[in-house]
Amino acid sequence: MTSPWMSNAQRGRLAQLGLSCALLLPGTLAQAVTTVTVTVAVVAPPPCVINGNQPIDVDFKEMVTTRIDGSNYRQPITYRMTCTGQITNAMTMEIQGTKADFGEGLLQTRNPDLAISLTVGNDVTPLSLNTPFKFTYPTLPVMTAVPIKRPGSTPAAGAFTAAATIKVLYQ
């Protein structure tokens, strides 16, 4: 791209300038690279054992289906938990389970017209399944379970089961 009226010296400077520009562009792009440092702290779950690693059983005994009203047959959920070497006593507990297709926060059972309401402390509002709540170890949350029937139904007579998992984490 040189003009016939340019001198050889001018052509040489233009060639040098073009070469310099070509070398500057890649150098400028390379300087746009930066280092990103990511710091991660990995915390192990609390060293806790719930109920001696045994299932927690709640026995409602015999129930009359017409008397299931969300209050009758309430049972305590009796369990124990031991933690050793934890970094804090501030913890969360979560009851993980399948929600019934009726009511709010009810645990599904094998009987489609029957569910279990889990409560913590003196609260009568069902615990939100799969949602952590706070507690301070060694004071364990006091929980209860009460059967709830599907509105307008009479649950079939017979044994029923429900399953949930207790998960404990640091706050």
OpenMM code with the backbone's topology and positions (N, CA, C; nanometers):
from openmm import Vec3, app, unit

residues = "MET THR SER PRO TRP MET SER ASN ALA GLN ARG GLY ARG LEU ALA GLN LEU GLY LEU SER CYS ALA LEU LEU LEU PRO GLY THR LEU ALA GLN ALA VAL THR THR VAL THR VAL THR VAL ALA VAL VAL ALA PRO PRO PRO CYS VAL ILE ASN GLY ASN GLN PRO ILE ASP VAL ASP PHE LYS GLU MET VAL THR THR ARG ILE ASP GLY SER ASN TYR ARG GLN PRO ILE THR TYR ARG MET THR CYS THR GLY GLN ILE THR ASN ALA MET THR MET GLU ILE GLN GLY THR LYS ALA ASP PHE GLY GLU GLY LEU LEU GLN THR ARG ASN PRO ASP LEU ALA ILE SER LEU THR VAL GLY ASN ASP VAL THR PRO LEU SER LEU ASN THR PRO PHE LYS PHE THR TYR PRO THR LEU PRO VAL MET THR ALA VAL PRO ILE LYS ARG PRO GLY SER THR PRO ALA ALA GLY ALA PHE THR ALA ALA ALA THR ILE LYS VAL LEU TYR GLN".split()
positions = [
    Vec3(0.0818, -0.1173, 0.0000),
    Vec3(0.0000, 0.0000, 0.0000),
    Vec3(0.0873, 0.1252, 0.0000),
    Vec3(0.1863, 0.1250, -0.0759),
    Vec3(0.2701, 0.2445, -0.0846),
    Vec3(0.2363, 0.3208, -0.2098),
    Vec3(0.2539, 0.4488, -0.2010),
    Vec3(0.2241, 0.5380, -0.3139),
    Vec3(0.3510, 0.5552, -0.3982),
    Vec3(0.3386, 0.5694, -0.5312),
    Vec3(0.4580, 0.5861, -0.6162),
    Vec3(0.5298, 0.7170, -0.5871),
    Vec3(0.4686, 0.8157, -0.5291),
    Vec3(0.5358, 0.9440, -0.5015),
    Vec3(0.6038, 0.9472, -0.3660),
    Vec3(0.6050, 0.8340, -0.2882),
    Vec3(0.6740, 0.8277, -0.1599),
    Vec3(0.8193, 0.7906, -0.1817),
    Vec3(0.9045, 0.8417, -0.0994),
    Vec3(1.0459, 0.8063, -0.1081),
    Vec3(1.0662, 0.6694, -0.0451),
    Vec3(1.1814, 0.6083, -0.0724),
    Vec3(1.2132, 0.4778, -0.0140),
    Vec3(1.2219, 0.4871, 0.1383),
    Vec3(1.2696, 0.5983, 0.1931),
    Vec3(1.2802, 0.6167, 0.3371),
    Vec3(1.1401, 0.6202, 0.3987),
    Vec3(1.0466, 0.6897, 0.3308),
    Vec3(0.9105, 0.6967, 0.3804),
    Vec3(0.8435, 0.5586, 0.3756),
    Vec3(0.8714, 0.4859, 0.2671),
    Vec3(0.8145, 0.3512, 0.2576),
    Vec3(0.8669, 0.2625, 0.3706),
    Vec3(0.9940, 0.2757, 0.4029),
    Vec3(1.0537, 0.1965, 0.5104),
    Vec3(0.9912, 0.2287, 0.6444),
    Vec3(0.9676, 0.3625, 0.6723),
    Vec3(0.9054, 0.4009, 0.7976),
    Vec3(0.7620, 0.3493, 0.8045),
    Vec3(0.6913, 0.3553, 0.6944),
    Vec3(0.5541, 0.3055, 0.6906),
    Vec3(0.5526, 0.1545, 0.7154),
    Vec3(0.6453, 0.0839, 0.6588),
    Vec3(0.6531, -0.0601, 0.6798),
    Vec3(0.6832, -0.0899, 0.8259),
    Vec3(0.7762, -0.0127, 0.8850),
    Vec3(0.8071, -0.0332, 1.0257),
    Vec3(0.6853, -0.0022, 1.1117),
    Vec3(0.6145, 0.1052, 1.0795),
    Vec3(0.4968, 0.1428, 1.1549),
    Vec3(0.3913, 0.0328, 1.1473),
    Vec3(0.3699, -0.0207, 1.0293),
    Vec3(0.2733, -0.1289, 1.0126),
    Vec3(0.3116, -0.2506, 1.0925),
    Vec3(0.4378, -0.2857, 1.0919),
    Vec3(0.4858, -0.3996, 1.1686),
    Vec3(0.4709, -0.3739, 1.3180),
    Vec3(0.5002, -0.2523, 1.3597),
    Vec3(0.4868, -0.2185, 1.5015),
    Vec3(0.3414, -0.2273, 1.5448),
    Vec3(0.2503, -0.1807, 1.4626),
    Vec3(0.1087, -0.1883, 1.4962),
    Vec3(0.0648, -0.3330, 1.5068),
    Vec3(0.1104, -0.4148, 1.4182),
    Vec3(0.0721, -0.5552, 1.4219),
    Vec3(0.1230, -0.6218, 1.5495),
    Vec3(0.2388, -0.5823, 1.5959),
    Vec3(0.2931, -0.6408, 1.7172),
    Vec3(0.2266, -0.5838, 1.8426),
    Vec3(0.1817, -0.4588, 1.8378),
    Vec3(0.1183, -0.3987, 1.9534),
    Vec3(-0.0204, -0.4568, 1.9800),
    Vec3(-0.0932, -0.4842, 1.8765),
    Vec3(-0.2292, -0.5341, 1.8967),
    Vec3(-0.2326, -0.6647, 1.9749),
    Vec3(-0.1569, -0.7662, 1.9328),
    Vec3(-0.1604, -0.8880, 2.0124),
    Vec3(-0.1090, -0.8649, 2.1549),
    Vec3(-0.0080, -0.7834, 2.1727),
    Vec3(0.0436, -0.7545, 2.3066),
    Vec3(-0.0622, -0.6877, 2.3932),
    Vec3(-0.1402, -0.5999, 2.3339),
    Vec3(-0.2456, -0.5324, 2.4078),
    Vec3(-0.3531, -0.6323, 2.4488),
    Vec3(-0.3887, -0.7233, 2.3613),
    Vec3(-0.4889, -0.8235, 2.3942),
    Vec3(-0.4400, -0.9167, 2.5048),
    Vec3(-0.3148, -0.9532, 2.5028),
    Vec3(-0.2600, -1.0428, 2.6036),
    Vec3(-0.2616, -0.9783, 2.7412),
    Vec3(-0.2501, -0.8464, 2.7467),
    Vec3(-0.2506, -0.7785, 2.8751),
    Vec3(-0.3906, -0.7705, 2.9361),
    Vec3(-0.4954, -0.8059, 2.8617),
    Vec3(-0.6313, -0.8048, 2.9141),
    Vec3(-0.6598, -0.9285, 2.9991),
    Vec3(-0.5713, -1.0262, 2.9974),
    Vec3(-0.5884, -1.1480, 3.0755),
    Vec3(-0.5529, -1.1176, 3.2207),
    Vec3(-0.6332, -1.1685, 3.3119),
    Vec3(-0.6072, -1.1467, 3.4544),
    Vec3(-0.6217, -1.2779, 3.5293),
    Vec3(-0.5711, -1.2821, 3.6476),
    Vec3(-0.5795, -1.4014, 3.7313),
    Vec3(-0.6943, -1.3842, 3.8293),
    Vec3(-0.7771, -1.4853, 3.8420),
    Vec3(-0.8868, -1.4851, 3.9374),
    Vec3(-0.8540, -1.5880, 4.0446),
    Vec3(-0.8619, -1.5454, 4.1698),
    Vec3(-0.8356, -1.6352, 4.2812),
    Vec3(-0.9680, -1.6693, 4.3483),
    Vec3(-0.9950, -1.7963, 4.3654),
    Vec3(-1.1164, -1.8419, 4.4309),
    Vec3(-1.0763, -1.9084, 4.5621),
    Vec3(-1.1380, -1.8626, 4.6709),
    Vec3(-1.1104, -1.9203, 4.8014),
    Vec3(-1.2363, -1.9927, 4.8486),
    Vec3(-1.2227, -2.1167, 4.8883),
    Vec3(-1.3362, -2.1974, 4.9311),
    Vec3(-1.3036, -2.2587, 5.0665),
    Vec3(-1.3983, -2.2525, 5.1573),
    Vec3(-1.3840, -2.3204, 5.2866),
    Vec3(-1.4786, -2.4394, 5.2865),
    Vec3(-1.4269, -2.5567, 5.3000),
    Vec3(-1.5082, -2.6768, 5.3039),
    Vec3(-1.5337, -2.7106, 5.4503),
    Vec3(-1.6611, -2.7178, 5.4862),
    Vec3(-1.6992, -2.7483, 5.6238),
    Vec3(-1.7685, -2.8831, 5.6247),
    Vec3(-1.7217, -2.9710, 5.7087),
    Vec3(-1.7815, -3.1039, 5.7186),
    Vec3(-1.9140, -3.0940, 5.7934),
    Vec3(-2.0064, -3.1854, 5.7675),
    Vec3(-2.1315, -3.1838, 5.8425),
    Vec3(-2.1029, -3.2078, 5.9907),
    Vec3(-2.1964, -3.1657, 6.0759),
    Vec3(-2.1716, -3.1842, 6.2194),
    Vec3(-2.1545, -3.3320, 6.2529),
    Vec3(-2.0638, -3.3601, 6.3429),
    Vec3(-2.0424, -3.4994, 6.3837),
    Vec3(-2.1506, -3.5419, 6.4831),
    Vec3(-2.2715, -3.5588, 6.4328),
    Vec3(-2.3858, -3.5923, 6.5180),
    Vec3(-2.4417, -3.7298, 6.4803),
    Vec3(-2.4951, -3.7965, 6.5799),
    Vec3(-2.5631, -3.9238, 6.5590),
    Vec3(-2.7057, -3.9051, 6.6095),
    Vec3(-2.8017, -3.9281, 6.5207),
    Vec3(-2.9428, -3.9117, 6.5551),
    Vec3(-3.0015, -4.0474, 6.5895),
    Vec3(-3.0567, -4.0558, 6.7087),
    Vec3(-3.1257, -4.1761, 6.7570),
    Vec3(-3.0404, -4.3022, 6.7470),
    Vec3(-2.9107, -4.2869, 6.7717),
    Vec3(-2.8222, -4.4038, 6.7671),
    Vec3(-2.8217, -4.4713, 6.6307),
    Vec3(-2.8480, -4.3940, 6.5242),
    Vec3(-2.8578, -4.4454, 6.3861),
    Vec3(-2.9675, -4.5499, 6.3693),
    Vec3(-3.0685, -4.5424, 6.4545),
    Vec3(-3.1835, -4.6329, 6.4451),
    Vec3(-3.3059, -4.5535, 6.3999),
    Vec3(-3.4022, -4.6186, 6.3351),
    Vec3(-3.5247, -4.5476, 6.2938),
    Vec3(-3.5988, -4.4904, 6.4147),
    Vec3(-3.6657, -4.3809, 6.3929),
    Vec3(-3.7502, -4.3205, 6.4959),
    Vec3(-3.8923, -4.3660, 6.4654),
    Vec3(-3.9508, -4.4391, 6.5578),
    Vec3(-4.0855, -4.4918, 6.5374),
    Vec3(-4.1866, -4.4093, 6.6157),
    Vec3(-4.2965, -4.3759, 6.5502),
    Vec3(-4.4095, -4.3103, 6.6158),
    Vec3(-4.5271, -4.4055, 6.5990),
    Vec3(-4.5803, -4.4536, 6.7093),
    Vec3(-4.6897, -4.5500, 6.7057),
    Vec3(-4.8189, -4.4788, 6.7453),
    Vec3(-4.9110, -4.4688, 6.6514),
    Vec3(-5.0393, -4.4042, 6.6783),
    Vec3(-5.1384, -4.5014, 6.7424),
    Vec3(-5.0956, -4.6247, 6.7607),
    Vec3(-5.1813, -4.7295, 6.8171),
    Vec3(-5.3052, -4.7484, 6.7287),
    Vec3(-5.4163, -4.7833, 6.7885),
    Vec3(-5.5391, -4.8006, 6.7100),
    Vec3(-5.6143, -4.6688, 6.7046),
    Vec3(-5.6590, -4.6339, 6.5840),
    Vec3(-5.7337, -4.5097, 6.5651),
    Vec3(-5.8693, -4.5418, 6.5028),
    Vec3(-5.9685, -4.4640, 6.5384),
    Vec3(-6.1000, -4.4739, 6.4757),
    Vec3(-6.1007, -4.3696, 6.3645),
    Vec3(-6.1214, -4.4122, 6.2409),
    Vec3(-6.1077, -4.3219, 6.1264),
    Vec3(-6.1989, -4.1995, 6.1356),
    Vec3(-6.3150, -4.2136, 6.1952),
    Vec3(-6.4066, -4.0996, 6.2050),
    Vec3(-6.3637, -3.9993, 6.3124),
    Vec3(-6.2668, -4.0361, 6.3955),
    Vec3(-6.2213, -3.9458, 6.5023),
    Vec3(-6.0906, -3.8756, 6.4676),
    Vec3(-6.0370, -3.9006, 6.3476),
    Vec3(-5.9141, -3.8323, 6.3053),
    Vec3(-5.9532, -3.6897, 6.2678),
    Vec3(-5.9095, -3.5942, 6.3517),
    Vec3(-5.9520, -3.4563, 6.3298),
    Vec3(-5.8357, -3.3555, 6.3328),
    Vec3(-5.7124, -3.4028, 6.3310),
    Vec3(-5.5976, -3.3126, 6.3354),
    Vec3(-5.5556, -3.2782, 6.4767),
    Vec3(-5.6262, -3.3309, 6.5747),
    Vec3(-5.5926, -3.3078, 6.7152),
    Vec3(-5.5836, -3.4413, 6.7903),
    Vec3(-5.6834, -3.5273, 6.7674),
    Vec3(-5.6808, -3.6597, 6.8291),
    Vec3(-5.5607, -3.7399, 6.7794),
    Vec3(-5.5106, -3.8235, 6.8638),
    Vec3(-5.4028, -3.9176, 6.8333),
    Vec3(-5.2652, -3.8504, 6.8207),
    Vec3(-5.2509, -3.7277, 6.8676),
    Vec3(-5.1200, -3.6593, 6.8651),
    Vec3(-5.0202, -3.7409, 6.9474),
    Vec3(-4.9008, -3.7592, 6.8917),
    Vec3(-4.7960, -3.8369, 6.9579),
    Vec3(-4.6644, -3.7590, 6.9567),
    Vec3(-4.5864, -3.7697, 7.0647),
    Vec3(-4.4534, -3.7078, 7.0627),
    Vec3(-4.3598, -3.7873, 6.9715),
    Vec3(-4.2678, -3.7183, 6.9113),
    Vec3(-4.1626, -3.7850, 6.8336),
    Vec3(-4.0423, -3.7910, 6.9270),
    Vec3(-4.0182, -3.9094, 6.9796),
    Vec3(-3.9123, -3.9284, 7.0779),
    Vec3(-3.7845, -3.9719, 7.0067),
    Vec3(-3.6797, -3.8930, 7.0269),
    Vec3(-3.5510, -3.9240, 6.9641),
    Vec3(-3.4412, -3.8629, 7.0506),
    Vec3(-3.3194, -3.8986, 7.0195),
    Vec3(-3.2044, -3.8402, 7.0876),
    Vec3(-3.1001, -3.8054, 6.9812),
    Vec3(-3.0113, -3.7164, 7.0173),
    Vec3(-2.9055, -3.6777, 6.9245),
    Vec3(-2.7814, -3.6441, 7.0063),
    Vec3(-2.6694, -3.6997, 6.9657),
    Vec3(-2.5431, -3.6684, 7.0318),
    Vec3(-2.4463, -3.6125, 6.9286),
    Vec3(-2.3845, -3.5020, 6.9638),
    Vec3(-2.2864, -3.4382, 6.8761),
    Vec3(-2.1574, -3.4223, 6.9552),
    Vec3(-2.0454, -3.4489, 6.8907),
    Vec3(-1.9157, -3.4333, 6.9562),
    Vec3(-1.8220, -3.3595, 6.8614),
    Vec3(-1.7471, -3.2661, 6.9170),
    Vec3(-1.6463, -3.1972, 6.8378),
    Vec3(-1.7027, -3.0996, 6.7359),
    Vec3(-1.8273, -3.0584, 6.7508),
    Vec3(-1.8848, -2.9648, 6.6555),
    Vec3(-1.8192, -2.8279, 6.6715),
    Vec3(-1.8184, -2.7485, 6.5637),
    Vec3(-1.7555, -2.6173, 6.5675),
    Vec3(-1.8478, -2.5107, 6.6258),
    Vec3(-1.9769, -2.5393, 6.6327),
    Vec3(-2.0737, -2.4461, 6.6890),
    Vec3(-2.1954, -2.5235, 6.7371),
    Vec3(-2.2707, -2.4646, 6.8269),
    Vec3(-2.3957, -2.5265, 6.8709),
    Vec3(-2.5148, -2.4723, 6.7923),
    Vec3(-2.4929, -2.3716, 6.7102),
    Vec3(-2.5994, -2.3163, 6.6261),
    Vec3(-2.6179, -2.4094, 6.5059),
    Vec3(-2.7336, -2.4730, 6.4995),
    Vec3(-2.7578, -2.5733, 6.3951),
    Vec3(-2.8940, -2.5528, 6.3318),
    Vec3(-2.9142, -2.6225, 6.2216),
    Vec3(-3.0465, -2.6280, 6.1593),
    Vec3(-3.0869, -2.7738, 6.1473),
    Vec3(-3.2171, -2.7951, 6.1522),
    Vec3(-3.2733, -2.9286, 6.1328),
    Vec3(-3.3742, -2.9185, 6.0201),
    Vec3(-3.3771, -3.0211, 5.9404),
    Vec3(-3.4722, -3.0257, 5.8292),
    Vec3(-3.5354, -3.1642, 5.8265),
    Vec3(-3.6669, -3.1676, 5.8159),
    Vec3(-3.7371, -3.2950, 5.8002),
    Vec3(-3.7641, -3.3103, 5.6509),
    Vec3(-3.6965, -3.4057, 5.5908),
    Vec3(-3.7102, -3.4276, 5.4469),
    Vec3(-3.8071, -3.5420, 5.4226),
    Vec3(-3.9077, -3.5147, 5.3407),
    Vec3(-4.0062, -3.6171, 5.3103),
    Vec3(-4.0943, -3.5736, 5.1956),
    Vec3(-4.1798, -3.6630, 5.1522),
    Vec3(-4.2720, -3.6352, 5.0422),
    Vec3(-4.3980, -3.5716, 5.0980),
    Vec3(-4.4337, -3.4582, 5.0396),
    Vec3(-4.5534, -3.3872, 5.0846),
    Vec3(-4.6789, -3.4558, 5.0322),
    Vec3(-4.7815, -3.4581, 5.1170),
    Vec3(-4.9116, -3.5118, 5.0755),
    Vec3(-4.9709, -3.4178, 4.9712),
    Vec3(-5.0607, -3.4693, 4.8892),
    Vec3(-5.1219, -3.3864, 4.7844),
    Vec3(-5.2435, -3.3093, 4.8352),
    Vec3(-5.2584, -3.3004, 4.9662),
    Vec3(-5.3627, -3.2162, 5.0249),
    Vec3(-5.3040, -3.1521, 5.1509),
    Vec3(-5.3649, -3.0429, 5.1946),
    Vec3(-5.3167, -2.9744, 5.3143),
    Vec3(-5.1859, -2.9022, 5.2882),
    Vec3(-5.1372, -2.8347, 5.3908),
    Vec3(-5.0114, -2.7606, 5.3828),
    Vec3(-4.9036, -2.8283, 5.4659),
    Vec3(-4.7941, -2.8664, 5.4024),
    Vec3(-4.6795, -2.9203, 5.4737),
    Vec3(-4.7003, -3.0550, 5.5390),
    Vec3(-4.7944, -3.1327, 5.4903),
    Vec3(-4.8237, -3.2634, 5.5503),
    Vec3(-4.7374, -3.3714, 5.4871),
    Vec3(-4.6963, -3.4666, 5.5697),
    Vec3(-4.6156, -3.5790, 5.5233),
    Vec3(-4.7065, -3.6871, 5.4655),
    Vec3(-4.6749, -3.7294, 5.3451),
    Vec3(-4.7540, -3.8322, 5.2766),
    Vec3(-4.7393, -3.9667, 5.3470),
    Vec3(-4.8488, -4.0417, 5.3512),
    Vec3(-4.8448, -4.1799, 5.4015),
    Vec3(-4.8820, -4.2724, 5.2854),
    Vec3(-4.8796, -4.4022, 5.3120),
    Vec3(-4.9196, -4.4984, 5.2069),
    Vec3(-5.0709, -4.5010, 5.1878),
    Vec3(-5.1439, -4.4414, 5.2794),
    Vec3(-5.2896, -4.4300, 5.2661),
    Vec3(-5.3175, -4.2944, 5.1998),
    Vec3(-5.3746, -4.2917, 5.0798),
    Vec3(-5.3910, -4.1647, 5.0078),
    Vec3(-5.4835, -4.0642, 5.0770),
    Vec3(-5.5658, -4.1089, 5.1714),
    Vec3(-5.6563, -4.0181, 5.2423),
    Vec3(-5.6055, -3.9803, 5.3810),
    Vec3(-5.4805, -4.0136, 5.4097),
    Vec3(-5.4250, -3.9881, 5.5416),
    Vec3(-5.2849, -3.9299, 5.5274),
    Vec3(-5.2551, -3.8262, 5.6073),
    Vec3(-5.1224, -3.7650, 5.6088),
    Vec3(-5.0842, -3.7397, 5.7539),
    Vec3(-4.9601, -3.6983, 5.7741),
    Vec3(-4.9100, -3.6699, 5.9086),
    Vec3(-4.8668, -3.5233, 5.9144),
    Vec3(-4.9161, -3.4550, 6.0172),
    Vec3(-4.8724, -3.3180, 6.0440),
    Vec3(-4.7626, -3.3242, 6.1490),
    Vec3(-4.6477, -3.2671, 6.1177),
    Vec3(-4.5363, -3.2611, 6.2114),
    Vec3(-4.5284, -3.1189, 6.2653),
    Vec3(-4.5142, -3.1050, 6.3959),
    Vec3(-4.5047, -2.9728, 6.4567),
    Vec3(-4.3815, -2.9674, 6.5465),
    Vec3(-4.3343, -2.8444, 6.5702),
    Vec3(-4.2189, -2.8225, 6.6568),
    Vec3(-4.2617, -2.7330, 6.7716),
    Vec3(-4.2256, -2.7727, 6.8925),
    Vec3(-4.2589, -2.6932, 7.0105),
    Vec3(-4.4091, -2.6875, 7.0319),
    Vec3(-4.4568, -2.5723, 7.0769),
    Vec3(-4.5991, -2.5548, 7.1028),
    Vec3(-4.6754, -2.5092, 6.9788),
    Vec3(-4.6061, -2.4966, 6.8681),
    Vec3(-4.6696, -2.4503, 6.7453),
    Vec3(-4.7616, -2.5590, 6.6907),
    Vec3(-4.8844, -2.5227, 6.6544),
    Vec3(-4.9765, -2.6199, 6.5963),
    Vec3(-4.9752, -2.6118, 6.4440),
    Vec3(-4.9036, -2.5127, 6.3886),
    Vec3(-4.8901, -2.5024, 6.2439),
    Vec3(-4.7953, -2.6123, 6.1978),
    Vec3(-4.8343, -2.6857, 6.0932),
    Vec3(-4.7451, -2.7923, 6.0464),
    Vec3(-4.6072, -2.7389, 6.0084),
    Vec3(-4.5079, -2.8145, 6.0425),
    Vec3(-4.3711, -2.7847, 6.0049),
    Vec3(-4.3609, -2.7889, 5.8531),
    Vec3(-4.2860, -2.6986, 5.7944),
    Vec3(-4.2662, -2.7017, 5.6488),
    Vec3(-4.1652, -2.8107, 5.6164),
    Vec3(-4.2122, -2.9149, 5.5512),
    Vec3(-4.1212, -3.0216, 5.5102),
    Vec3(-4.0157, -2.9662, 5.4158),
    Vec3(-3.8982, -3.0243, 5.4203),
    Vec3(-3.7879, -2.9910, 5.3307),
    Vec3(-3.7407, -2.8467, 5.3446),
    Vec3(-3.7670, -2.7866, 5.4612),
    Vec3(-3.7243, -2.6497, 5.4897),
    Vec3(-3.6552, -2.6497, 5.6261),
    Vec3(-3.5291, -2.6052, 5.6322),
    Vec3(-3.4591, -2.6076, 5.7604),
    Vec3(-3.5144, -2.5058, 5.8603),
    Vec3(-3.5049, -2.5402, 5.9886),
    Vec3(-3.5379, -2.4476, 6.0962),
    Vec3(-3.4226, -2.4514, 6.1962),
    Vec3(-3.4061, -2.3440, 6.2695),
    Vec3(-3.2912, -2.3285, 6.3587),
    Vec3(-3.3175, -2.3869, 6.4976),
    Vec3(-3.2091, -2.4346, 6.5577),
    Vec3(-3.2111, -2.4745, 6.6976),
    Vec3(-3.0692, -2.4651, 6.7511),
    Vec3(-3.0560, -2.4683, 6.8815),
    Vec3(-2.9249, -2.4598, 6.9455),
    Vec3(-2.9004, -2.5877, 7.0241),
    Vec3(-2.8023, -2.6628, 6.9804),
    Vec3(-2.7641, -2.7863, 7.0483),
    Vec3(-2.7039, -2.7486, 7.1832),
    Vec3(-2.7303, -2.8176, 7.2901),
    Vec3(-2.7884, -2.9503, 7.3026),
    Vec3(-2.9397, -2.9514, 7.3249),
    Vec3(-3.0056, -2.8349, 7.3190),
    Vec3(-3.1509, -2.8325, 7.3343),
    Vec3(-3.2126, -2.8785, 7.2026),
    Vec3(-3.2721, -2.9957, 7.2034),
    Vec3(-3.3285, -3.0528, 7.0807),
    Vec3(-3.4710, -3.0030, 7.0599),
    Vec3(-3.5098, -2.9838, 6.9344),
    Vec3(-3.6482, -2.9446, 6.9065),
    Vec3(-3.7452, -3.0525, 6.9539),
    Vec3(-3.8503, -3.0092, 7.0221),
    Vec3(-3.9559, -3.1009, 7.0657),
    Vec3(-4.0562, -3.1097, 6.9515),
    Vec3(-4.0738, -3.2296, 6.8997),
    Vec3(-4.1615, -3.2475, 6.7837),
    Vec3(-4.2766, -3.3418, 6.8166),
    Vec3(-4.3876, -3.3195, 6.7488),
    Vec3(-4.5032, -3.4079, 6.7612),
    Vec3(-4.5540, -3.4423, 6.6213),
    Vec3(-4.6309, -3.5506, 6.6176),
    Vec3(-4.6919, -3.5957, 6.4923),
    Vec3(-4.8391, -3.6222, 6.5193),
    Vec3(-4.9231, -3.5808, 6.4251),
    Vec3(-5.0667, -3.6055, 6.4397),
    Vec3(-5.1226, -3.6423, 6.3017),
    Vec3(-5.2078, -3.7456, 6.2963),
    Vec3(-5.2673, -3.7832, 6.1675),
    Vec3(-5.3726, -3.6805, 6.1238),
    Vec3(-5.3767, -3.6576, 5.9936),
    Vec3(-5.4728, -3.5660, 5.9316),
    Vec3(-5.5389, -3.6418, 5.8159),
    Vec3(-5.6712, -3.6358, 5.8085),
    Vec3(-5.7372, -3.7024, 5.6958),
    Vec3(-5.7685, -3.6010, 5.5860),
    Vec3(-5.7763, -3.6524, 5.4642),
    Vec3(-5.8129, -3.5695, 5.3495),
    Vec3(-5.9537, -3.5140, 5.3749),
    Vec3(-5.9748, -3.3848, 5.3552),
    Vec3(-6.1077, -3.3273, 5.3775),
    Vec3(-6.2157, -3.4019, 5.2991),
    Vec3(-6.3243, -3.4338, 5.3684),
    Vec3(-6.4373, -3.5021, 5.3049),
    Vec3(-6.4190, -3.6513, 5.2858),
    Vec3(-6.3115, -3.7080, 5.3374),
    Vec3(-6.2868, -3.8507, 5.3169),
    Vec3(-6.2927, -3.9266, 5.4491),
    Vec3(-6.3026, -4.0564, 5.4375),
    Vec3(-6.2865, -4.1464, 5.5507),
    Vec3(-6.1755, -4.2426, 5.5107),
    Vec3(-6.0574, -4.2301, 5.5730),
    Vec3(-5.9462, -4.3175, 5.5357),
    Vec3(-5.9824, -4.4643, 5.5527),
    Vec3(-5.9320, -4.5467, 5.4624),
    Vec3(-5.9533, -4.6909, 5.4707),
    Vec3(-5.8881, -4.7448, 5.5978),
    Vec3(-5.9539, -4.8414, 5.6597),
    Vec3(-5.8989, -4.9043, 5.7802),
    Vec3(-5.7765, -4.9862, 5.7421),
    Vec3(-5.6840, -4.9972, 5.8337),
    Vec3(-5.5643, -5.0771, 5.8100),
    Vec3(-5.4389, -5.0007, 5.8484),
    Vec3(-5.3297, -5.0730, 5.8494),
    Vec3(-5.2012, -5.0135, 5.8865),
    Vec3(-5.1560, -4.9148, 5.7787),
    Vec3(-5.0812, -4.8146, 5.8200),
    Vec3(-5.0241, -4.7202, 5.7244),
    Vec3(-4.8829, -4.6868, 5.7699),
    Vec3(-4.8020, -4.6391, 5.6785),
    Vec3(-4.6653, -4.5983, 5.7105),
    Vec3(-4.6357, -4.4664, 5.6412),
    Vec3(-4.5387, -4.3983, 5.6946),
    Vec3(-4.4859, -4.2755, 5.6355),
    Vec3(-4.3372, -4.2734, 5.6680),
    Vec3(-4.2588, -4.2086, 5.5853),
    Vec3(-4.1148, -4.2031, 5.6097),
    Vec3(-4.0633, -4.0623, 5.5840),
    Vec3(-3.9684, -4.0215, 5.6667),
    Vec3(-3.9019, -3.8926, 5.6513),
    Vec3(-3.7592, -3.9084, 5.7022),
    Vec3(-3.6753, -3.8139, 5.6672),
    Vec3(-3.5355, -3.8145, 5.7088),
    Vec3(-3.5064, -3.6854, 5.7835),
    Vec3(-3.4357, -3.6954, 5.8942),
    Vec3(-3.3926, -3.5767, 5.9680),
    Vec3(-3.2513, -3.5431, 5.9229),
    Vec3(-3.2314, -3.4181, 5.8837),
    Vec3(-3.1008, -3.3699, 5.8392),
    Vec3(-3.0597, -3.2560, 5.9318),
    Vec3(-2.9366, -3.2634, 5.9854),
    Vec3(-2.8857, -3.1613, 6.0752),
    Vec3(-2.7595, -3.1010, 6.0134),
    Vec3(-2.7538, -2.9662, 6.0138),
    Vec3(-2.6377, -2.8942, 5.9598),
    Vec3(-2.6017, -2.7791, 6.0529),
    Vec3(-2.4803, -2.7285, 6.0372),
    Vec3(-2.4422, -2.6057, 6.1075),
    Vec3(-2.5164, -2.4881, 6.0473),
    Vec3(-2.5434, -2.3866, 6.1311),
    Vec3(-2.6027, -2.2617, 6.0786),
    Vec3(-2.4939, -2.1830, 6.0118),
] * unit.nanometer
topology = app.Topology()
chain = topology.addChain("A")
for resn in residues:
    res = topology.addResidue(resn, chain)
    for name in ("N", "CA", "C"):
        topology.addAtom(name, app.Element.getBySymbol(name[0]), res)
